[in-house]
Amino acid sequence: MSASVRLPQLADVKALQRLDPWPKEHIWQQKIAGGEVIVLEVDGVVVGLARYAVLWTTVPFLGLIEIAAAQRGRGTRGSCFPTSKITSAPKVTWRSSVRRKPTNRNRSGGTCIWGSRQTA
């Protein structure tokens, strides 16, 4: 199995419409031209997509990730992203700026804490 992630071409519009029928063909063409779509290809067949938009002309928003039902749960065993090439990422911790009372429990029994993301 050969899997790769790439930018789509106009020839991929029909495959994209099978995965996500909501956008019309001309919208897919615009998204392809704007670089707003990435496709997952397995053995030369488009089997997945990631579609994003830009909010307020500055904030990228990942709107959809779709994988064909027959391809879900199969994994690639590192063929797209070899784990041996992944470097360690910076440690991310969460520092609470507001704490809720201990009586405010979530489903797992933990205390709900709202905070801001901090990087170490």
Contacts in CASP RR format, 6 or more apart in sequence:
PFRMAT RR
TARGET T0000
AUTHOR 0000-0000-0000
METHOD contacts of the structure
MODEL  1
MSASVRLPQLADVKALQRLDPWPKEHIWQQKIAGGEVIVLEVDGVVVGLA
RYAVLWTTVPFLGLIEIAAAQRGRGTRGSCFPTSKITSAPKVTWRSSVRR
KPTNRNRSGGTCIWGSRQTA
1 42 0 8 1.000
1 43 0 8 1.000
1 76 0 8 1.000
1 79 0 8 1.000
2 42 0 8 1.000
2 43 0 8 1.000
2 44 0 8 1.000
2 79 0 8 1.000
3 40 0 8 1.000
3 41 0 8 1.000
3 42 0 8 1.000
3 43 0 8 1.000
3 76 0 8 1.000
3 79 0 8 1.000
3 80 0 8 1.000
4 40 0 8 1.000
4 41 0 8 1.000
4 80 0 8 1.000
5 38 0 8 1.000
5 39 0 8 1.000
5 40 0 8 1.000
5 41 0 8 1.000
5 80 0 8 1.000
6 38 0 8 1.000
6 39 0 8 1.000
6 41 0 8 1.000
7 32 0 8 1.000
7 35 0 8 1.000
7 37 0 8 1.000
7 38 0 8 1.000
7 39 0 8 1.000
8 16 0 8 1.000
8 32 0 8 1.000
8 37 0 8 1.000
8 38 0 8 1.000
8 39 0 8 1.000
8 46 0 8 1.000
8 49 0 8 1.000
9 32 0 8 1.000
10 29 0 8 1.000
10 32 0 8 1.000
12 32 0 8 1.000
12 39 0 8 1.000
12 46 0 8 1.000
13 25 0 8 1.000
13 28 0 8 1.000
13 29 0 8 1.000
13 32 0 8 1.000
15 39 0 8 1.000
15 45 0 8 1.000
15 46 0 8 1.000
16 23 0 8 1.000
16 28 0 8 1.000
16 37 0 8 1.000
16 39 0 8 1.000
16 46 0 8 1.000
16 49 0 8 1.000
17 23 0 8 1.000
17 25 0 8 1.000
17 28 0 8 1.000
19 46 0 8 1.000
19 47 0 8 1.000
19 48 0 8 1.000
19 49 0 8 1.000
19 66 0 8 1.000
19 68 0 8 1.000
20 49 0 8 1.000
20 51 0 8 1.000
20 64 0 8 1.000
20 66 0 8 1.000
23 31 0 8 1.000
28 37 0 8 1.000
31 37 0 8 1.000
31 51 0 8 1.000
36 51 0 8 1.000
36 52 0 8 1.000
36 53 0 8 1.000
36 54 0 8 1.000
37 49 0 8 1.000
37 50 0 8 1.000
37 51 0 8 1.000
37 52 0 8 1.000
38 49 0 8 1.000
38 50 0 8 1.000
39 46 0 8 1.000
39 48 0 8 1.000
39 49 0 8 1.000
40 46 0 8 1.000
40 47 0 8 1.000
40 48 0 8 1.000
40 49 0 8 1.000
40 50 0 8 1.000
40 67 0 8 1.000
40 71 0 8 1.000
40 80 0 8 1.000
41 47 0 8 1.000
42 71 0 8 1.000
47 67 0 8 1.000
47 68 0 8 1.000
47 70 0 8 1.000
47 71 0 8 1.000
48 66 0 8 1.000
48 67 0 8 1.000
48 68 0 8 1.000
48 71 0 8 1.000
49 64 0 8 1.000
49 65 0 8 1.000
49 66 0 8 1.000
50 62 0 8 1.000
50 64 0 8 1.000
50 65 0 8 1.000
50 66 0 8 1.000
51 62 0 8 1.000
51 63 0 8 1.000
51 64 0 8 1.000
51 66 0 8 1.000
52 60 0 8 1.000
52 61 0 8 1.000
52 62 0 8 1.000
52 63 0 8 1.000
53 60 0 8 1.000
53 61 0 8 1.000
53 63 0 8 1.000
54 60 0 8 1.000
54 61 0 8 1.000
55 61 0 8 1.000
90 119 0 8 1.000
90 120 0 8 1.000
91 119 0 8 1.000
91 120 0 8 1.000
92 117 0 8 1.000
92 118 0 8 1.000
92 119 0 8 1.000
92 120 0 8 1.000
93 118 0 8 1.000
93 119 0 8 1.000
93 120 0 8 1.000
94 113 0 8 1.000
94 115 0 8 1.000
94 116 0 8 1.000
94 117 0 8 1.000
94 118 0 8 1.000
95 115 0 8 1.000
95 116 0 8 1.000
95 118 0 8 1.000
96 113 0 8 1.000
96 114 0 8 1.000
96 115 0 8 1.000
97 114 0 8 1.000
97 115 0 8 1.000
97 116 0 8 1.000
98 113 0 8 1.000
98 114 0 8 1.000
98 115 0 8 1.000
99 111 0 8 1.000
99 113 0 8 1.000
100 111 0 8 1.000
100 112 0 8 1.000
100 113 0 8 1.000
100 114 0 8 1.000
102 111 0 8 1.000
104 111 0 8 1.000
104 112 0 8 1.000
105 111 0 8 1.000
105 112 0 8 1.000
106 112 0 8 1.000
END
